[in-house]
């Protein structure tokens, strides 16, 4: 008999709502202190500057209120685990939309975005559908995707501007877990165990399923290294050579399975 299909991971909606606002607040506090020189600095995201990246984050969080202000879609079209793999298709549109943002006054833009986020969520239920770029999603699921946007781009900002923006624990946990679960959904199986302490452990890759003791194929890394690998900001061989990833077993090579997001 085949193993029972694993149910999708559940998230505490109240904690996710708070985590999005908390991480956006962490970024906001850092952006408000950036100098003109820092804002003009390049990032690892093509030809985006730090200012472009900071503006993009207001768009990513502002999407919550924009979608809630519009009509509700008729039916659910996208599950949470489908979102990471769908994102590559929108890179061009996201770039165009980001460049269209009036980002001359970033502190005002961040203040307005935070206020609208709080106001729009006040009466919105978790099951309310929102019309995302990739199809209609549950609001609760869409908010989990906002933790990915925020955490991944916080790391981008830290790298580009020499910052140390802190990571909200709930936001980092949700981001790590969603990207780990996306890997397991992309290549289902039980041959490899991927450990990202303290937030996630998943099994993936077709092959013999391990049930007890130490698995023969194990990958382990930290959350930030994991999100860089999952989003193409780091490469498997480089992180393995630098000992930021440990991999044991003949199947424990994720080179051809990453990145998950474009």
VOPAGU-2260 file (C-alpha; in pm, 1 decimal, decimal comma):
REM VOPAGU-2260
SITE   aa  ch    i         X         Y         Z
SITE  UNK   A    0       0,0       0,0       0,0
SITE  UNK   A    1     147,2     345,0     -89,1
SITE  UNK   A    2     211,3     583,0     199,7
SITE  UNK   A    3     -67,2     823,0     287,8
SITE  UNK   A    4     -40,7    1161,2     123,0
SITE  UNK   A    5      96,1    1414,1     367,6
SITE  UNK   A    6    -135,3    1700,0     454,0
SITE  UNK   A    7      -6,9    2052,2     382,8
SITE  UNK   A    8     152,9    2228,9     675,6
SITE  UNK   A    9     -73,1    2466,6     866,4
SITE  UNK   A   10      26,0    2812,8     986,1
SITE  UNK   A   11    -107,7    3020,5    1273,6
SITE  UNK   A   12    -279,4    3304,3    1087,9
SITE  UNK   A   13    -258,7    3555,0    1371,9
SITE  UNK   A   14     114,9    3495,4    1405,4
SITE  UNK   A   15     170,6    3526,5    1029,8
SITE  UNK   A   16     -22,4    3852,8    1012,7
SITE  UNK   A   17     187,0    3991,7    1295,2
SITE  UNK   A   18     509,7    3853,8    1149,3
SITE  UNK   A   19     456,8    4030,6     816,7
SITE  UNK   A   20     402,6    4361,6     992,3
SITE  UNK   A   21     696,9    4302,1    1227,7
SITE  UNK   A   22     943,7    4222,0     948,6
SITE  UNK   A   23     817,2    4511,3     739,6
SITE  UNK   A   24     878,2    4728,7    1046,6
SITE  UNK   A   25    1233,7    4598,8    1075,5
SITE  UNK   A   26    1299,0    4689,1     712,2
SITE  UNK   A   27    1125,9    5024,7     748,6
SITE  UNK   A   28    1344,8    5125,5    1040,4
SITE  UNK   A   29    1658,4    5045,3     839,4
SITE  UNK   A   30    1541,7    5209,6     516,3
SITE  UNK   A   31    1461,8    5533,8     695,2
SITE  UNK   A   32    1829,0    5560,0     798,8
SITE  UNK   A   33    1982,7    5488,9     459,2
SITE  UNK   A   34    2202,7    5756,0     307,0
SITE  UNK   A   35    2170,1    5868,6     -57,5
SITE  UNK   A   36    2490,5    5677,3    -129,7
SITE  UNK   A   37    2349,6    5357,8      18,2
SITE  UNK   A   38    2021,8    5396,8    -171,2
SITE  UNK   A   39    2212,5    5430,0    -497,7
SITE  UNK   A   40    2425,0    5119,4    -433,5
SITE  UNK   A   41    2382,6    4811,8    -656,3
SITE  UNK   A   42    2219,3    4490,8    -540,2
SITE  UNK   A   43    2255,6    4128,4    -647,6
SITE  UNK   A   44    1919,1    4159,7    -827,1
SITE  UNK   A   45    2018,1    4255,6   -1178,1
SITE  UNK   A   46    2041,9    4631,5   -1215,7
SITE  UNK   A   47    1817,6    4715,8    -921,3
SITE  UNK   A   48    1958,8    4965,6    -675,5
SITE  UNK   A   49    1894,1    4956,2    -303,2
SITE  UNK   A   50    1623,7    5218,7    -360,1
SITE  UNK   A   51    1453,8    4992,4    -616,5
SITE  UNK   A   52    1467,1    4700,8    -375,4
SITE  UNK   A   53    1329,0    4907,6     -88,9
SITE  UNK   A   54    1046,9    5028,2    -312,9
SITE  UNK   A   55     972,0    4673,2    -422,8
SITE  UNK   A   56     912,2    4568,0     -63,3
SITE  UNK   A   57     637,6    4828,4     -27,3
SITE  UNK   A   58     477,8    4679,9    -337,8
SITE  UNK   A   59     506,5    4325,4    -201,6
SITE  UNK   A   60     339,8    4412,9     127,9
SITE  UNK   A   61     107,1    4668,8     -28,3
SITE  UNK   A   62     -36,6    4393,1    -246,4
SITE  UNK   A   63    -231,8    4273,4      57,7
SITE  UNK   A   64    -437,9    4591,0      79,9
SITE  UNK   A   65    -458,2    4632,3    -299,7
SITE  UNK   A   66    -604,5    4286,9    -341,6
SITE  UNK   A   67    -841,9    4320,7     -47,7
SITE  UNK   A   68    -971,9    4652,0    -179,5
SITE  UNK   A   69   -1081,8    4484,0    -502,8
SITE  UNK   A   70   -1355,1    4229,7    -573,2
SITE  UNK   A   71   -1315,3    3878,0    -440,6
SITE  UNK   A   72   -1236,8    3614,0    -707,1
SITE  UNK   A   73   -1500,1    3352,1    -776,8
SITE  UNK   A   74   -1287,8    3046,0    -705,8
SITE  UNK   A   75    -959,5    2925,7    -559,8
SITE  UNK   A   76    -691,6    2881,3    -826,2
SITE  UNK   A   77    -356,0    2849,6    -648,7
SITE  UNK   A   78    -252,3    2648,6    -342,8
SITE  UNK   A   79      23,1    2774,3    -116,4
SITE  UNK   A   80     276,3    2509,9    -221,8
SITE  UNK   A   81     225,5    2600,7    -587,3
SITE  UNK   A   82     327,2    2963,5    -531,6
SITE  UNK   A   83     708,8    2928,8    -507,1
SITE  UNK   A   84     734,6    2740,6    -835,5
SITE  UNK   A   85     504,4    2987,8   -1013,1
SITE  UNK   A   86     702,6    3300,8    -932,1
SITE  UNK   A   87     959,1    3275,6   -1211,9
SITE  UNK   A   88     691,6    3347,1   -1471,5
SITE  UNK   A   89     635,2    3701,0   -1339,3
SITE  UNK   A   90     991,1    3834,4   -1318,7
SITE  UNK   A   91     948,9    4077,3   -1605,0
SITE  UNK   A   92     618,8    4218,9   -1481,1
SITE  UNK   A   93     752,9    4256,2   -1128,6
SITE  UNK   A   94    1052,4    4450,8   -1259,3
SITE  UNK   A   95     828,4    4686,0   -1458,8
SITE  UNK   A   96     591,0    4743,0   -1168,0
SITE  UNK   A   97     877,7    4810,2    -928,2
SITE  UNK   A   98    1032,3    5069,8   -1156,5
SITE  UNK   A   99     696,0    5245,6   -1183,3
SITE  UNK   A  100     679,8    5313,1    -808,1
SITE  UNK   A  101     725,8    5674,8    -701,3
SITE  UNK   A  102    1001,0    5610,5    -447,7
SITE  UNK   A  103    1131,2    5959,5    -385,1
SITE  UNK   A  104     998,4    5964,4     -28,2
SITE  UNK   A  105    1054,9    5613,6     103,5
SITE  UNK   A  106     968,5    5689,9     470,1
SITE  UNK   A  107     626,0    5819,3     364,8
SITE  UNK   A  108     574,6    5522,9     133,3
SITE  UNK   A  109     658,4    5276,8     410,2
SITE  UNK   A  110     431,7    5455,3     659,4
SITE  UNK   A  111     139,2    5449,9     416,3
SITE  UNK   A  112     195,8    5082,9     329,6
SITE  UNK   A  113     201,3    4976,2     695,3
SITE  UNK   A  114    -111,3    5175,8     775,5
SITE  UNK   A  115    -304,9    5032,7     480,7
SITE  UNK   A  116    -192,4    4679,0     565,1
SITE  UNK   A  117    -322,2    4706,9     920,6
SITE  UNK   A  118    -648,9    4870,5     816,7
SITE  UNK   A  119    -730,1    4630,0     533,9
SITE  UNK   A  120    -669,7    4318,2     742,7
SITE  UNK   A  121    -890,1    4432,8    1028,3
SITE  UNK   A  122   -1209,2    4283,0     885,7
SITE  UNK   A  123   -1067,0    4025,1     646,3
SITE  UNK   A  124   -1109,3    3654,9     715,0
SITE  UNK   A  125    -848,1    3390,3     640,5
SITE  UNK   A  126   -1065,0    3220,3     375,6
SITE  UNK   A  127   -1119,7    3539,1     177,6
SITE  UNK   A  128    -980,7    3492,9    -174,0
SITE  UNK   A  129    -736,3    3744,6    -320,1
SITE  UNK   A  130    -641,9    3780,8    -690,4
SITE  UNK   A  131    -265,1    3733,1    -698,8
SITE  UNK   A  132     -42,5    3744,7   -1008,6
SITE  UNK   A  133     -56,2    3367,5   -1030,8
SITE  UNK   A  134    -419,6    3298,6    -951,6
SITE  UNK   A  135    -664,6    3341,6    -667,9
SITE  UNK   A  136    -535,6    3234,4    -325,9
SITE  UNK   A  137    -668,9    3221,6      27,2
SITE  UNK   A  138    -570,4    3533,8     216,2
SITE  UNK   A  139    -405,2    3325,3     488,9
SITE  UNK   A  140    -188,5    3152,0     228,4
SITE  UNK   A  141    -101,0    3474,6      49,3
SITE  UNK   A  142      21,0    3623,1     378,4
SITE  UNK   A  143     263,1    3331,9     419,9
SITE  UNK   A  144     409,2    3421,6      80,1
SITE  UNK   A  145     467,5    3774,5     209,6
SITE  UNK   A  146     704,6    3634,0     471,2
SITE  UNK   A  147     912,6    3488,0     186,9
SITE  UNK   A  148     922,3    3822,3       5,9
SITE  UNK   A  149    1020,6    4005,2     321,9
SITE  UNK   A  150    1281,5    3763,6     455,3
SITE  UNK   A  151    1450,6    3699,6     121,2
SITE  UNK   A  152    1467,7    4069,4      36,3
SITE  UNK   A  153    1581,9    4160,0     386,9
SITE  UNK   A  154    1879,4    3935,8     316,2
SITE  UNK   A  155    1927,6    4116,1     -16,5
SITE  UNK   A  156    1922,9    4454,4     156,8
SITE  UNK   A  157    2167,9    4341,6     422,2
SITE  UNK   A  158    2406,7    4216,6     154,8
SITE  UNK   A  159    2378,5    4526,5     -65,4
SITE  UNK   A  160    2393,5    4803,1     193,3
SITE  UNK   A  161    2605,0    4644,3     465,1
SITE  UNK   A  162    2309,9    4635,2     704,1
SITE  UNK   A  163    2212,2    4405,3     987,5
SITE  UNK   A  164    1835,1    4419,3     964,8
SITE  UNK   A  165    1702,0    4162,5    1212,4
SITE  UNK   A  166    1469,5    3878,6    1113,4
SITE  UNK   A  167    1141,1    3831,0    1291,5
SITE  UNK   A  168    1147,6    3472,3    1415,8
SITE  UNK   A  169     797,8    3386,9    1295,5
SITE  UNK   A  170     864,8    3535,8     951,5
SITE  UNK   A  171    1193,8    3347,9     914,7
SITE  UNK   A  172    1032,3    3024,1    1029,1
SITE  UNK   A  173     741,2    3053,2     784,6
SITE  UNK   A  174     971,9    3140,7     495,7
SITE  UNK   A  175    1201,2    2846,8     571,4
SITE  UNK   A  176     915,5    2600,7     606,6
SITE  UNK   A  177     734,6    2705,4     290,4
SITE  UNK   A  178    1048,1    2674,5      77,3
SITE  UNK   A  179    1133,9    2338,1     234,8
SITE  UNK   A  180     783,0    2208,8     173,7
SITE  UNK   A  181     799,9    2337,5    -184,3
SITE  UNK   A  182    1107,1    2121,3    -242,1
SITE  UNK   A  183     924,9    1818,0    -103,6
SITE  UNK   A  184     628,7    1893,3    -329,9
SITE  UNK   A  185     850,9    1939,8    -635,5
SITE  UNK   A  186    1035,7    1609,2    -588,8
SITE  UNK   A  187     820,0    1394,4    -360,6
SITE  UNK   A  188     972,9    1089,7    -202,0
SITE  UNK   A  189    1149,7     964,2     106,6
SITE  UNK   A  190    1506,1     900,3      -4,0
SITE  UNK   A  191    1659,8    1225,3     122,0
SITE  UNK   A  192    1600,0    1407,6     447,1
SITE  UNK   A  193    1656,6    1784,7     437,5
SITE  UNK   A  194    1710,1    1945,0     777,1
SITE  UNK   A  195    1699,6    2320,5     833,0
SITE  UNK   A  196    1716,4    2359,4    1210,1
SITE  UNK   A  197    1540,6    2483,8    1405,3
SITE  UNK   A  198    1249,7    2528,3    1164,6
SITE  UNK   A  199    1203,9    2246,8     917,2
SITE  UNK   A  200    1270,5    1883,1     830,6
SITE  UNK   A  201    1132,4    1736,1     508,1
SITE  UNK   A  202    1179,5    1419,0     308,7
SITE  UNK   A  203    1201,1    1431,4     -68,3
SITE  UNK   A  204    1343,5    1261,0    -381,7
SITE  UNK   A  205    1206,1     929,1    -508,7
SITE  UNK   A  206    1369,5     617,6    -370,5
SITE  UNK   A  207    1369,9     396,9     -62,9
SITE  UNK   A  208    1179,8     555,8     224,4
SITE  UNK   A  209    1360,7     578,1     555,5
SITE  UNK   A  210    1159,3     509,7     871,4
SITE  UNK   A  211    1392,9     489,0    1170,9
SITE  UNK   A  212    1746,6     564,4    1287,5
SITE  UNK   A  213    1985,2     787,8    1094,2
SITE  UNK   A  214    1874,9     831,8     731,2
SITE  UNK   A  215    2132,4     726,4     468,3
SITE  UNK   A  216    2089,9    1052,5     272,4
SITE  UNK   A  217    2086,2    1373,2     474,7
SITE  UNK   A  218    2122,3    1740,2     383,8
SITE  UNK   A  219    2154,4    2000,2     658,3
SITE  UNK   A  220    2197,4    2375,0     645,8
SITE  UNK   A  221    2093,9    2693,3     825,3
SITE  UNK   A  222    1782,2    2896,0     735,0
SITE  UNK   A  223    1955,2    3183,4     554,2
SITE  UNK   A  224    2173,7    2953,9     346,3
SITE  UNK   A  225    1865,0    2751,1     262,5
SITE  UNK   A  226    1664,0    3048,7     139,9
SITE  UNK   A  227    1961,5    3164,7     -71,1
SITE  UNK   A  228    1983,9    2822,2    -231,9
SITE  UNK   A  229    1608,9    2798,5    -282,8
SITE  UNK   A  230    1593,8    3138,4    -454,6
SITE  UNK   A  231    1908,6    3112,0    -664,2
SITE  UNK   A  232    2114,1    3358,3    -463,9
SITE  UNK   A  233    2365,7    3088,7    -375,6
SITE  UNK   A  234    2489,2    2777,8    -552,1
SITE  UNK   A  235    2498,4    2426,5    -412,7
SITE  UNK   A  236    2865,7    2352,9    -485,2
SITE  UNK   A  237    2980,7    2684,9    -339,7
SITE  UNK   A  238    2786,0    2642,4     -15,7
SITE  UNK   A  239    2897,3    2281,0      15,1
SITE  UNK   A  240    3263,2    2377,4     -28,5
SITE  UNK   A  241    3223,6    2653,0     231,6
SITE  UNK   A  242    3072,8    2402,9     478,9
SITE  UNK   A  243    2749,5    2599,6     501,5
SITE  UNK   A  244    2577,7    2284,8     373,5
SITE  UNK   A  245    2650,5    1930,3     483,2
SITE  UNK   A  246    2539,5    1642,5     261,5
SITE  UNK   A  247    2586,1    1270,9     324,7
SITE  UNK   A  248    2473,9     983,0     107,1
SITE  UNK   A  249    2485,8     913,7    -265,5
SITE  UNK   A  250    2146,4    1080,1    -325,5
SITE  UNK   A  251    2213,4    1390,0    -112,7
SITE  UNK   A  252    2297,4    1621,2    -400,2
SITE  UNK   A  253    2033,5    1887,8    -467,2
SITE  UNK   A  254    2220,4    2060,0    -750,6
SITE  UNK   A  255    1961,5    1977,8   -1016,3
SITE  UNK   A  256    1663,9    2053,2    -789,5
SITE  UNK   A  257    1751,2    2411,7    -700,3
SITE  UNK   A  258    1659,1    2691,0    -716,3
SITE  UNK   A  259    1287,1    2662,3    -648,6
SITE  UNK   A  260    1205,2    3026,7    -718,8
SITE  UNK   A  261    1319,3    3241,6   -1008,2
